[in-house]
Amino acid sequence: MNVSALWRYPVKSLTGNSERTMTLDRRGPAGDRRWMLVDERGHFLTQRQLPSMCRLHAEEQAGGVLLRHLDRGESIWLEKPCGAKPVRVVVWEDSCEALDAGEAAAQRLSAWLGQPVRLCYQPDDSERQIDLTYARAGDQLSFADGFPFLLCTEASLRLLEDAYGDVLAMQRFRPNIVVAGKTPFAELTWRRLRIGDVDFDVVKPCTRCVIPSLDPRTGERQRAVSLLLRDHCKHEDKIVFGQNLIHRSLGEIRCGDPVSVLA
């Protein structure tokens, strides 16, 4: 097996970027989901609440992030809000410190999404501990849902495509790491991996929400895809696709790197 694709998402729940090489820092992929949209209470927003977020693209650039509306042809470049007053934000049950990206970002994104939102950035000194049920004390996380990495396999996607009778974009599932292999859902049996020179703990299957059923071209929910996942992705009475990983060293991983199952 080998790595066939790597993806990074600078802003939580916006479209991301395919990369040939991925640098790992203490939170996971460097620059992954360090930005996030929140509501007026500081609670995180995703395509679950705002499906039209799938039509916004984020690209990290030196000192900031470039946001583009894929349908309107509009864009805005935002500088990292260093020096801004810290605010508290909430991701699921976690509360952590962030920096508000300012009024220009809030006004543009609110106009694009049709409701009041704000953009925030996770500074280097913000701490967010991964759930100790699965992690070690000190394991840190960005604004990702629960874990630093999501791994999906081409073989599992092909099985779904065969059952669906059409192509399904892997980006519906928002993986960081895509692995080419032969056996569908073999990843559900993995416990430890080595990718290139980096070791990973495979901590739990990724329980799926409504997002994979959204057409990434429109944001519209496709009931046929929901039924497909229900029928083909049941594991221990939950709908799952992919595995959540925690890295056990820093470094780089690359497309083409070998993937070895250690346990």
C-alpha positions in Angstrom: 0.0 0.0 0.0 1.0 3.6 -0.5 -0.2 7.1 -0.1 -2.1 8.3 -3.2 -3.2 11.7 -2.0 -2.7 14.2 0.8 -5.2 17.0 1.6 -5.0 20.0 3.9 -7.9 22.3 4.9 -6.8 25.7 6.2 -10.3 26.6 7.3 -12.6 24.1 9.0 -15.3 22.8 6.7 -14.2 24.8 3.6 -12.7 23.1 0.6 -9.0 22.4 0.9 -5.9 21.7 -1.2 -4.2 18.6 -2.6 -0.5 18.4 -1.7 2.4 16.3 -2.6 4.2 16.7 0.7 2.7 17.3 4.2 4.7 18.6 7.1 3.5 17.4 10.6 3.6 19.6 13.6 2.3 18.9 17.1 -1.3 19.4 16.1 -1.2 17.3 12.9 -0.8 18.6 9.3 0.9 22.0 9.6 -1.7 24.7 8.9 -4.7 22.3 8.9 -7.9 23.7 10.3 -6.2 26.6 12.2 -9.1 28.8 11.0 -12.7 28.3 11.8 -16.1 30.0 11.3 -18.2 30.6 14.5 -21.6 32.0 15.3 -22.4 34.9 17.6 -21.9 32.6 20.6 -18.4 31.5 19.5 -19.7 28.0 18.6 -18.1 26.3 15.6 -20.0 26.2 12.2 -19.6 23.6 9.5 -21.4 22.3 6.4 -23.7 20.5 8.8 -25.4 23.8 9.6 -24.3 25.7 6.4 -24.1 23.4 3.4 -23.1 26.3 1.2 -19.7 26.4 3.0 -18.7 23.6 0.5 -18.6 26.4 -2.2 -15.9 28.3 -0.3 -12.2 27.5 -0.9 -9.4 28.3 1.4 -5.7 28.5 0.5 -3.0 29.2 3.1 -0.6 31.9 2.0 2.4 33.5 3.7 1.1 35.3 6.7 -2.6 34.6 6.1 -5.3 32.8 4.1 -7.0 33.5 0.7 -10.7 32.7 0.7 -12.6 32.4 -2.6 -16.3 31.9 -3.4 -16.3 29.3 -6.1 -19.6 30.4 -7.7 -19.3 34.2 -7.4 -15.7 34.6 -8.4 -15.0 36.8 -5.4 -12.1 36.5 -3.0 -10.6 38.1 0.1 -7.1 37.8 1.5 -6.9 37.8 5.3 -3.8 38.3 7.5 -3.3 36.2 10.6 -4.8 38.3 13.4 -1.7 38.4 15.5 -2.2 40.8 18.4 -5.9 40.6 18.4 -7.8 40.2 21.7 -8.3 36.5 22.5 -11.8 35.1 22.5 -13.2 31.7 23.7 -14.6 29.4 21.0 -16.3 26.0 21.3 -15.7 22.9 19.2 -18.1 20.2 20.3 -17.4 19.9 24.0 -14.1 21.7 23.9 -13.5 25.3 24.7 -10.2 26.9 23.6 -8.7 30.3 22.9 -8.7 31.9 19.4 -8.1 35.3 17.8 -11.0 37.0 15.9 -10.1 37.8 12.3 -11.9 41.1 12.3 -14.8 42.9 10.7 -13.8 42.7 7.0 -13.7 38.9 7.3 -16.9 38.7 9.2 -18.8 41.0 6.7 -17.6 39.2 3.6 -18.2 35.7 5.0 -21.6 36.7 6.4 -22.6 38.0 2.9 -21.4 34.9 1.2 -23.2 32.5 3.6 -26.4 34.6 4.2 -26.2 34.8 8.0 -23.9 36.4 10.6 -20.6 34.5 11.1 -17.1 35.4 12.3 -13.8 33.9 11.4 -11.2 33.1 14.0 -7.7 31.8 14.1 -6.0 29.4 16.5 -2.7 30.9 17.7 0.3 28.8 18.4 -0.1 29.2 22.2 -3.7 27.9 22.2 -4.2 24.5 23.8 -6.8 21.9 22.9 -6.2 18.4 24.3 -7.4 15.4 22.3 -10.0 13.2 24.1 -8.0 11.2 26.7 -10.2 8.2 26.0 -8.1 7.8 22.8 -5.0 10.0 23.3 -2.1 10.7 25.7 -1.9 13.7 27.9 -0.3 16.5 25.9 -1.7 15.4 22.5 -2.9 18.6 20.9 -5.4 19.4 18.2 -6.4 22.2 15.8 -10.0 23.0 15.1 -10.5 19.5 13.6 -13.5 17.7 14.9 -11.6 15.3 17.2 -8.3 14.0 15.8 -5.4 15.3 13.8 -5.7 13.0 10.8 -8.4 11.3 8.8 -7.3 8.4 6.6 -9.6 6.9 3.9 -8.8 4.3 1.3 -9.4 4.1 -2.4 -10.6 0.5 -2.2 -13.4 1.4 0.2 -14.5 4.3 -2.0 -14.5 2.0 -5.1 -16.8 -0.4 -3.3 -19.2 2.5 -2.6 -19.0 3.7 -6.2 -19.8 0.2 -7.5 -22.9 0.0 -5.3 -23.9 3.5 -6.2 -23.3 3.1 -10.0 -21.6 6.5 -10.3 -18.4 8.3 -9.3 -18.2 9.7 -5.8 -15.7 12.4 -5.0 -13.3 11.4 -2.2 -13.6 15.0 -1.0 -17.1 14.3 0.3 -15.3 12.5 3.2 -12.6 15.2 3.8 -9.6 12.9 4.4 -6.1 14.2 5.0 -4.5 10.9 3.9 -5.7 8.7 1.0 -4.3 5.2 0.7 -4.2 3.0 -2.4 -4.8 -0.6 -1.5 -6.8 -3.6 -2.6 -9.2 -4.6 0.2 -12.2 -2.5 1.0 -12.6 -1.5 4.7 -9.4 -3.3 5.7 -8.6 -0.1 7.5 -11.2 -1.0 10.2 -8.8 -3.7 11.5 -5.7 -1.5 11.7 -4.4 -0.3 15.1 -0.9 1.1 14.2 0.6 2.3 10.9 3.8 3.6 9.6 3.6 6.0 6.7 7.1 6.8 5.3 9.1 7.3 8.5 6.2 8.5 10.7 4.2 6.2 13.1 0.5 6.6 13.7 -1.9 5.2 16.2 -5.2 4.3 14.6 -7.6 5.3 17.3 -11.2 5.0 16.0 -13.3 4.8 12.9 -14.7 8.1 11.7 -18.5 8.3 12.4 -20.1 10.0 9.5 -22.6 12.9 9.7 -24.6 14.5 6.9 -21.6 16.1 5.1 -20.7 13.1 2.9 -24.3 13.2 1.5 -23.9 16.8 0.3 -23.2 17.3 -3.4 -19.9 19.2 -3.3 -20.9 21.0 -6.5 -24.0 22.5 -5.0 -24.3 21.8 -1.3 -27.6 20.0 -1.9 -28.2 16.8 0.2 -28.4 13.6 -1.9 -30.7 11.1 -0.1 -29.4 8.3 -2.3 -25.9 8.8 -0.9 -27.2 8.8 2.7 -28.9 5.4 2.0 -25.7 4.1 0.4 -23.7 4.8 3.5 -26.4 3.4 5.7 -26.4 0.1 3.7 -22.6 -0.3 3.2 -20.8 1.5 6.0 -22.3 0.1 9.1 -19.8 -0.8 11.8 -20.8 -1.6 15.4 -24.2 0.0 14.7 -22.7 3.2 13.4 -22.2 4.6 9.9 -18.4 5.0 9.5 -15.9 5.7 6.7 -12.2 6.1 7.3 -10.0 6.0 10.4 -8.9 8.7 12.7 -5.2 8.8 13.4 -2.8 10.4 15.9 0.8 10.8 14.9 3.6 9.7 17.2 6.4 11.7 15.7 6.9 14.8 13.6 8.4 15.1 10.1 7.0 14.8 6.6 4.9 12.4 4.7 4.6 12.3 0.9 2.5 11.0 -1.9 3.9 7.7 -2.8 5.1 6.9 0.7 4.7 3.2 1.7 2.0 2.4 4.2 2.8 -0.5 6.6 0.4 -2.0 9.1 2.2 -2.5 12.4 -0.7 -3.9 14.4 
